[in-house]
Amino acid sequence: MPTTVYTENHGAFQCFLQGNLTTHKVVCITYHDIGLNHSSYVDFLNTPDMAAIKTRMCFLHINAPGQQDNAEKLAENYHFPTMQQLADVIPYILKEIGVTDNHDLLGLGEGAGANILLRFAFANPRMLGLILLECSSTAAGFKEWGQEKVASWNLTHRGMNQMAERYLLWHHLGTQPDEKLDYVKSYRASLYERMNAHNLALFIDRFTNRNNITLNLKDIKCPVLLATGKKSPHYKEVETLHEHLTCDKNILAPDGVYGDIKEESPSKLAESMVLFLQGIHLLSGVPLLRLHHTAELGETSTKPRSDSMNAYDQPHKH
């Protein structure tokens, strides 16, 4: 059942808790990308590959304001929070949900949500680790800024339409959406039938105007797993993030993945997550059924790296 957390300055956040806070010490916070909401994580957690992880911790899914299914239109005078404000309100949400200081925290974010959780981790030493999909620490480049501004304007003035739809399909699936026709069909339906176009435009606009936080990456102390695809439109941004992180860091960057790795390669992502979590002393005793997939997981380092991520889809000994 959803829980709505009301904040003084930023309105309502609809959240979903999977698991029992009493019996689980670890809480994994999830945050979604633009054009998605918590349901994308629920679907991923319900895949057979995620069973071992799902039963060993709680998952707190946070929806950005107005991004849940069938949301009412946000007020015309509503000021959508900045990316930093969305990160800063997370401690209050945790408290209202019942997460205490005795719980350890993980973060699982994608796109805009990954950027939000990265910001949250700067000032939260309780974070055991971050799993960031298609994450960028830089400000939007000129091309991205223009594409997102056009999409936001169209959503605001025309509602969901083909131009905004094409942008969101590219954002999530890259240049090969036709190879995932079933997923494209269901995702397109969700955009028109369940997503509030006005609210989505506000979220896209805030993500477009995010500031560069690359210089702050030195403040990340917990291990980080980055995930993208070799064909993803966000590959370069993830590469930049990897080069500037100074903490322990792993990379999953398989060939043949053009966009949403949760959808295109859920087994590789799940197995890499298991290996990553075992590396931070969680999930001990969980077997990896397809060990050859973990060859996609990159080398761990405690030093800054300038190497290209091309090297990290090759087998490494640990």
C-alpha positions as CSV (number, residue, x, y, z in Angstrom):
1,M,0.0,0.0,0.0
2,P,1.3,3.5,-0.8
3,T,2.2,5.9,2.0
4,T,2.0,9.6,1.3
5,V,4.6,11.8,3.1
6,Y,3.7,15.4,3.4
7,T,6.5,17.9,3.5
8,E,6.3,21.5,4.5
9,N,8.1,23.1,1.6
10,H,7.9,20.5,-1.2
11,G,4.4,19.0,-1.0
12,A,3.6,15.3,-1.1
13,F,5.8,12.3,-1.9
14,Q,4.1,9.0,-2.5
15,C,6.2,6.1,-1.2
16,F,5.9,2.3,-1.3
17,L,7.6,0.0,1.3
18,Q,8.5,-3.6,0.3
19,G,9.5,-5.7,3.3
20,N,9.4,-5.4,7.0
21,L,11.3,-2.7,8.8
22,T,11.2,-4.7,12.0
23,T,12.9,-7.9,10.7
24,H,15.3,-6.2,8.2
25,K,18.2,-4.0,9.2
26,V,19.0,-2.9,5.7
27,V,16.8,-0.5,3.8
28,C,17.4,0.1,0.1
29,I,16.1,3.4,-1.1
30,T,15.0,3.4,-4.8
31,Y,14.5,6.6,-6.9
32,H,13.2,6.5,-10.4
33,D,14.2,8.3,-13.6
34,I,12.1,10.8,-15.6
35,G,9.2,9.2,-17.3
36,L,9.2,6.3,-14.8
37,N,8.1,5.8,-11.2
38,H,8.4,3.2,-8.5
39,S,6.6,0.5,-10.6
40,S,9.8,0.0,-12.7
41,Y,11.6,-1.2,-9.6
42,V,8.8,-3.4,-8.4
43,D,8.8,-5.1,-11.8
44,F,12.6,-5.6,-11.6
45,L,12.4,-6.9,-8.0
46,N,9.8,-9.4,-9.0
47,T,12.1,-11.1,-11.6
48,P,13.4,-14.5,-10.5
49,D,17.0,-13.2,-10.5
50,M,16.2,-10.7,-7.8
51,A,14.6,-13.2,-5.4
52,A,17.7,-13.6,-3.3
53,I,18.1,-9.9,-2.8
54,K,14.4,-9.0,-2.3
55,T,14.0,-11.4,0.7
56,R,17.0,-10.0,2.6
57,M,16.2,-6.3,2.9
58,C,13.5,-3.7,2.7
59,F,13.0,-1.6,-0.3
60,L,11.6,2.0,0.1
61,H,10.5,3.3,-3.3
62,I,10.2,7.1,-3.4
63,N,8.2,8.8,-6.1
64,A,9.1,12.3,-7.0
65,P,6.1,14.7,-6.5
66,G,3.3,13.9,-8.9
67,Q,5.1,11.1,-10.7
68,Q,3.0,8.2,-9.4
69,D,0.4,6.5,-11.6
70,N,-2.7,8.5,-12.1
71,A,-1.4,11.5,-10.1
72,E,-3.5,14.6,-9.9
73,K,-2.1,17.7,-11.6
74,L,0.2,19.6,-9.4
75,A,-1.0,23.2,-8.6
76,E,-0.1,25.9,-11.1
77,N,1.8,27.8,-8.4
78,Y,3.7,24.7,-7.2
79,H,7.5,25.0,-7.3
80,F,8.9,21.6,-8.2
81,P,11.9,20.9,-6.0
82,T,15.4,21.1,-7.4
83,M,17.5,17.9,-7.6
84,Q,19.3,19.0,-4.5
85,Q,16.1,19.7,-2.6
86,L,14.8,16.3,-3.6
87,A,17.9,14.8,-2.1
88,D,17.7,16.9,1.0
89,V,14.2,15.9,1.9
90,I,15.0,12.1,1.9
91,P,16.0,12.1,5.6
92,Y,12.6,13.5,6.5
93,I,10.8,10.9,4.4
94,L,12.9,8.1,6.0
95,K,11.8,9.3,9.5
96,E,8.2,9.5,8.5
97,I,8.2,6.0,7.0
98,G,9.7,4.6,10.2
99,V,13.4,4.1,9.1
100,T,15.5,4.6,12.3
101,D,19.1,5.3,13.0
102,N,19.5,1.5,13.6
103,H,18.9,0.8,9.9
104,D,21.7,0.7,7.4
105,L,21.0,2.3,4.0
106,L,21.6,1.3,0.4
107,G,20.7,3.4,-2.7
108,L,19.4,2.1,-6.0
109,G,18.7,4.9,-8.5
110,E,18.3,5.4,-12.3
111,G,19.0,8.5,-14.3
112,A,17.5,11.5,-12.5
113,G,16.9,9.3,-9.5
114,A,20.5,8.1,-9.5
115,N,21.6,11.8,-9.5
116,I,19.4,12.5,-6.5
117,L,20.7,9.5,-4.5
118,L,24.3,10.5,-5.3
119,R,23.6,13.9,-3.8
120,F,21.9,12.3,-0.8
121,A,25.0,10.2,-0.2
122,F,27.3,13.2,0.1
123,A,26.1,13.9,3.6
124,N,25.0,10.5,4.8
125,P,27.7,8.2,6.2
126,R,25.1,5.5,6.9
127,M,25.0,4.6,3.2
128,L,26.6,1.1,2.8
129,G,26.6,1.4,-1.0
130,L,25.1,3.0,-4.1
131,I,23.9,1.2,-7.2
132,L,23.5,3.8,-9.9
133,L,22.0,3.1,-13.3
134,E,22.7,5.6,-16.2
135,C,23.9,8.2,-13.7
136,S,25.4,11.6,-14.6
137,S,27.2,14.0,-12.2
138,T,27.6,16.7,-14.8
139,A,25.2,19.5,-15.9
140,A,23.1,18.9,-19.0
141,G,25.1,19.5,-22.2
142,F,23.7,21.8,-24.9
143,K,22.1,18.9,-26.9
144,E,20.5,17.3,-23.9
145,W,19.3,20.6,-22.6
146,G,17.7,21.4,-25.9
147,Q,16.0,18.0,-26.3
148,E,14.7,18.1,-22.7
149,K,13.5,21.7,-23.0
150,V,11.5,20.8,-26.1
151,A,10.0,17.7,-24.5
152,S,9.1,19.7,-21.4
153,W,7.5,22.5,-23.4
154,N,5.4,20.0,-25.4
155,L,4.3,18.1,-22.3
156,T,3.2,21.4,-20.7
157,H,1.4,22.8,-23.7
158,R,0.2,19.8,-25.6
159,G,0.1,17.0,-23.0
160,M,1.7,13.6,-23.9
161,N,2.4,13.7,-27.6
162,Q,4.6,11.9,-30.2
163,M,7.5,14.3,-29.8
164,A,7.8,13.9,-26.1
165,E,7.2,10.2,-26.4
166,R,10.1,9.8,-28.9
167,Y,12.4,11.7,-26.6
168,L,11.5,9.5,-23.6
169,L,11.8,6.3,-25.7
170,W,15.3,7.4,-26.7
171,H,16.2,8.4,-23.2
172,H,15.3,5.0,-21.8
173,L,15.9,2.6,-24.8
174,G,18.5,4.4,-26.9
175,T,18.6,4.0,-30.6
176,Q,17.1,0.5,-30.8
177,P,13.6,0.7,-29.3
178,D,12.1,-1.6,-32.0
179,E,14.1,-4.5,-30.6
180,K,11.9,-4.3,-27.5
181,L,8.5,-4.0,-29.1
182,D,6.6,-5.5,-26.1
183,Y,8.2,-3.3,-23.6
184,V,7.9,-0.2,-25.9
185,K,4.2,-0.9,-26.3
186,S,3.6,-1.2,-22.5
187,Y,5.8,1.8,-21.8
188,R,4.1,4.0,-24.4
189,A,0.7,3.0,-22.9
190,S,1.9,4.0,-19.4
191,L,3.0,7.4,-20.7
192,Y,-0.5,8.2,-22.2
193,E,-2.7,6.4,-19.6
194,R,-1.0,6.7,-16.3
195,M,1.6,9.5,-16.3
196,N,0.5,13.1,-15.7
197,A,2.1,15.1,-18.5
198,H,2.1,18.4,-16.6
199,N,3.9,16.9,-13.6
200,L,6.4,15.0,-15.8
201,A,7.3,18.3,-17.6
202,L,8.2,19.8,-14.2
203,F,10.4,16.9,-13.3
204,I,12.1,16.9,-16.7
205,D,12.7,20.7,-16.4
206,R,14.4,20.3,-13.0
207,F,16.6,17.5,-14.2
208,T,17.5,19.6,-17.3
209,N,18.6,22.4,-15.0
210,R,20.7,20.3,-12.6
211,N,24.0,21.7,-11.5
212,N,27.4,20.0,-12.0
213,I,28.3,18.0,-8.8
214,T,31.4,16.3,-10.2
215,L,33.7,18.2,-7.8
216,N,31.7,16.8,-4.9
217,L,32.3,13.2,-5.8
218,K,35.3,13.1,-3.4
219,D,32.8,13.2,-0.6
220,I,31.3,9.8,-1.6
221,K,32.9,7.3,0.8
222,C,30.7,4.2,0.3
223,P,31.3,1.7,-2.6
224,V,29.5,2.4,-5.8
225,L,28.3,0.1,-8.6
226,L,27.7,1.9,-11.9
227,A,25.6,0.3,-14.6
228,T,25.0,1.3,-18.2
229,G,25.2,-0.3,-21.6
230,K,27.9,0.0,-24.3
231,K,25.2,1.4,-26.7
232,S,23.4,3.5,-24.2
233,P,23.0,7.2,-25.0
234,H,24.3,7.9,-21.4
235,Y,27.5,5.9,-21.7
236,K,29.8,8.9,-21.8
237,E,28.2,10.5,-18.8
238,V,28.6,7.3,-16.8
239,E,32.3,7.2,-18.0
240,T,32.9,10.7,-16.7
241,L,31.3,9.8,-13.3
242,H,33.5,6.7,-13.1
243,E,36.7,8.7,-13.8
244,H,36.0,11.2,-11.0
245,L,34.9,8.8,-8.2
246,T,37.6,8.1,-5.7
247,C,35.8,5.5,-3.6
248,D,35.6,1.8,-4.3
249,K,33.8,1.4,-7.6
250,N,32.6,-1.3,-9.9
251,I,31.2,-1.1,-13.4
252,L,28.7,-3.1,-15.4
253,A,28.7,-2.1,-19.0
254,P,27.7,-5.1,-21.2
255,D,27.7,-5.0,-25.0
256,G,24.3,-5.1,-26.7
257,V,22.5,-3.0,-24.1
258,Y,21.0,0.2,-25.7
259,G,19.1,1.6,-22.8
260,D,17.2,0.4,-19.7
261,I,19.5,-2.3,-18.3
262,K,16.7,-3.4,-15.9
263,E,14.7,-4.4,-18.9
264,E,17.3,-5.4,-21.4
265,S,19.6,-7.4,-19.2
266,P,18.0,-8.0,-15.8
267,S,20.0,-11.2,-15.0
268,K,23.4,-9.5,-15.5
269,L,22.3,-6.6,-13.4
270,A,21.0,-8.8,-10.6
271,E,24.1,-11.0,-10.6
272,S,26.3,-7.9,-10.5
273,M,24.3,-6.5,-7.6
274,V,24.7,-9.8,-5.7
275,L,28.5,-9.7,-6.2
276,F,28.6,-6.0,-5.2
277,L,26.5,-6.6,-2.1
278,Q,28.6,-9.6,-1.1
279,G,31.7,-7.4,-1.4
280,I,30.2,-5.0,1.2
281,H,29.5,-8.0,3.5
282,L,25.8,-8.4,2.6
283,L,24.1,-11.5,1.1
284,S,26.7,-14.0,2.3
285,G,25.8,-17.5,1.1
286,V,23.8,-16.4,-1.9
287,P,25.1,-18.4,-4.9
288,L,25.7,-16.9,-8.4
289,L,23.9,-19.3,-10.8
290,R,25.6,-17.9,-13.9
291,L,29.1,-16.9,-12.9
292,H,30.1,-16.1,-16.4
293,H,27.9,-13.1,-16.4
294,T,29.9,-11.5,-13.7
295,A,32.8,-11.2,-16.0
296,E,30.9,-8.1,-17.2
297,L,31.5,-6.6,-13.7
298,G,34.6,-4.3,-13.7
299,E,37.6,-4.1,-11.5
300,T,37.3,-2.5,-8.0
301,S,39.6,0.3,-7.2
302,T,40.2,2.6,-4.2
303,K,42.1,5.0,-6.4
304,P,40.9,7.5,-9.1
305,R,40.9,6.0,-12.6
306,S,41.2,7.7,-15.9
307,D,41.0,4.4,-17.9
308,S,38.2,4.1,-20.4
309,M,35.3,1.9,-19.4
310,N,36.0,-0.2,-22.4
311,A,38.5,-2.1,-20.3
312,Y,35.9,-3.1,-17.7
313,D,33.7,-5.4,-19.7
314,Q,36.6,-7.9,-19.8
315,P,37.1,-10.6,-17.2
316,H,39.1,-9.6,-14.1
317,K,40.4,-11.5,-11.2
318,H,39.6,-10.2,-7.8
